Amino acid sequence: MTMAAKSRTRKASPALQYVAIGQIAPDGTPESLNTFDNVKDAAACAGEFVAKHQFPCAAWVETIAVRPFTKETKQ
């Protein structure tokens, strides 16, 4: 009988990313404009989205946690 070795996983801390979101007109579908490491860059991207559209639109920044791959070690 063969025993499968258990693997230990280390949990890596999640990195925060900032996503600029834009939406044209109140009933439009929100779209991801870009993802940034810096919240100021994401806010600038959202601001540019609003500035270049003459139609009613909205833009905002959302924070997401990105977890890297876990590293497994075999015993």
Buried (B, 14 or more C-beta within 10 A) or exposed (E): EEEEEEEEEEEEEEEEBBBBBBBBEEEEEEEEBBBBEEBEBBBBBBEBBEEEBEEEBBBBBEEEEEEEEEEEEEE
